[in-house]
Amino acid sequence: MSRSVAQRRQAIVDLIASEGAQRVQDLATRFNISAVTLRRDIEELALAGAVLRTHGSVAPIPAGRPAPAHHRFTVGLVVPHSNYYYDGIIAGAKAAAQAAGVRLVLGVSAYDRETEFQQGARLVANGVDGLVIAPTPDPATGDLDAAQQQWLGSLPVPVVLVERPVAPGGPAAILDAVGSSHMIGAAAAIRHLADLGHTKLACLMISGPNSAQIAAGYAAAVDSLGLSSLGIIAEGAPGSNDAAGEMLRLLDDGATALFIHNDQLAIRAMAWIQDSGRSIPGDVSIVGYDDVIASFAPVPLTTVSPWRSTVGERSVQLLLERLRRPAGGTDAGTDDGAAAAEHVLLVPRLIVRESSAPPRQ
């Protein structure tokens, strides 16, 4: 299992403490990472006072020498909630902040835009140097409205959007952003079912910020792989059994596999299927999405797993990169060291468990 950024940086500090000064290139080789990544690690560690950086090498802080003085950044993080999907993002942001020696301050919006504006404004007024935020989108489309984008663009500190794609024409499109490629994640699920031999599928969807992307990925993959989709069913009232009857009808019509967003809905669907006398995966294969509680399902759930912790970690790292570089150049035609805005999309992985198998002949 690969180690986290925080673990790797601690290993670098421990190695330098035990073996003395090291060349940057040699360290990159030993840790099997690129020189660019290693230099970023060294920069963060030097700013935190953990190592002494010199040209082309890094050394331990001499005994009795005070750590170098530097501004300790404070990063604000605003998310819709602190559990289920976002607990992993918070954990990654916390790890990145600790590794960089910065302070992380959390705000929770509860998917309320007015609360979101208040949280962001309060954090800025309290002196955060930058803001990592997952704004509350339109629940049907996943889009940010014009007022939200205008507000985000007007904030006096650098901003990194989390898990929120912005339409190219929107003013917030020029902000840094880190998220998951949910369309590709959904397509991976459908490709897995196709590889197993399923040709007739159905889809169940919650209403959430990422649902439009996930549904689009499902539809695109079904079309490109030459499969048949018998229907896309909305959950109905959150936590209800509203979708059960329609789902069972599609199974009667010949669907042998279900793609379900999210894992909570997939677990409820398992109960509907088993209560109807069908077995999983014998009669019906299921692939979920999110991988938060999938392993605890009655039949351990094959699911798409976004890199939630990495999203949080990379968001804080990207914000710190922005804070440590100038905002822009003064001469036309030159960047003068300015950092271009980045839109980083991490591709989710598929975790295969026991809920998916080839269809019965």
Buried (B, 14 or more C-beta within 10 A) or exposed (E): EEEBBBEBBBBBBEBBEEEEEBEBEEBBEEBEBEEEEBBBBBBBBBBBBBBBBEEEBBEBBEEEEEEEEEEEBBBBBBBBBEEBBBBBBBBBBBBBBBBBBBBBBBBBBEBEBEBBBBBBEBBBEEEBBBBBBBBBBEEEEBBBBEEBBEBBBEBEBBBBBBBBBBEEEBBBBEBBBBBBBBBBBBBBBBBBBBEBBBBBBBBBBBBBBBBBBBBBBBBBBBEEBEBEBBBBBBBBEEEEBEBBEBBBBBBEEEBBBBBBBBBBBBBBBBEBBBEBEBEBBEBBBBBBBBBBBBEEBEBBBBBBBBBBBBBBBBBBBBBBBBBEBEEEEEEEEEEEEEBEBBBBBBEBEBBEBBBBBEBEE
